[in-house]
Amino acid sequence: MYNLTLLKGHQAQSDWAFNLELSSDNMYDGFVVLSLLEDHVRCNDTLKVPHTGLQKDRLHAAMKAQNLHIQLYNQPEVHHHCK
C-alpha cells in the first residue's frame, strides 16, 4: 500500500543512496529488528549487532541468541493455566 499510495509523486534526492520503495525484505528486517529490540528491553539488555556486512548476517547471531534464550527459559505464557 505504501508503494502504491504514499510514495506516488515522491522521489529521492539525487545524492541519496537509498531507494524510497519498501520491499518485503525491508518489512522482514523491520519485524526482526523490532522483535529483537522488544526482547532486549524486556530483559533489560542492549541489542548489539555488527556495523558491517549483510543485514541477514548482522542479525543472525542476535536471532540465534534470542531463540536459545526462549528454548532455555520458555515464554511466560507457557505457565499460564485457565480454570
Beta strands, then each sheet from edge to edge (+ up, - down):
end
